[in-house]
Amino acid sequence: MKSFNLLFISIFTAVLLAACGANDQNIETEDALRDEVFVIHDAVMPRMSEIVAFKGKLEALTTDSLKEQEIKAAIMVLEKAEDGMMEWMAQFQQPNKLRGSKTHEEIMTYLEQEKQRITKVRDDMNNSIEAAEQLLASMPKPE
């Protein structure tokens, strides 16, 4: 009977240690993907101030009605990009908050989707800033 108990305890311990090791590896993998997501976020987040500045410059312009439509459209695109970042930040969930209710595969899928979402946010922000820069450069300079 002692042999059986010892065997049972040994097997149980080995399974437990293997499970813990796999869990640690899952956490490391999830955290690495989360870090990739935040590299994208952190690279573009400082540009939020540029969006605000360009909106202010465009709103301050007074010009003919043809350019006024372009200005309003550019402001809307800047606002949409700004809203996209704010929405993403409000909705993003850290992996450690998901671990109790989601499997490793579900968390990885979620993080891949978030990586795609923040990449779109980055592209929207960069494109809106570039369009605003071009529009401002095309405006006549005051004399």
Secondary structure, 3 states (H helix, E strand, C coil): CHHHHHHHHHHHHHHHHHHHHHHHHHHHHHHHHHHHHHHHHHHHHHHHHHHHHHHHHHHHCCCCHHHHHHHHHHHHHHHHHHHHHHHHHHHCCCHHHHCCCCCHHHHHHHHHHHHHHHHHHHHHHHHHHHHHHHHHHHCCCCC
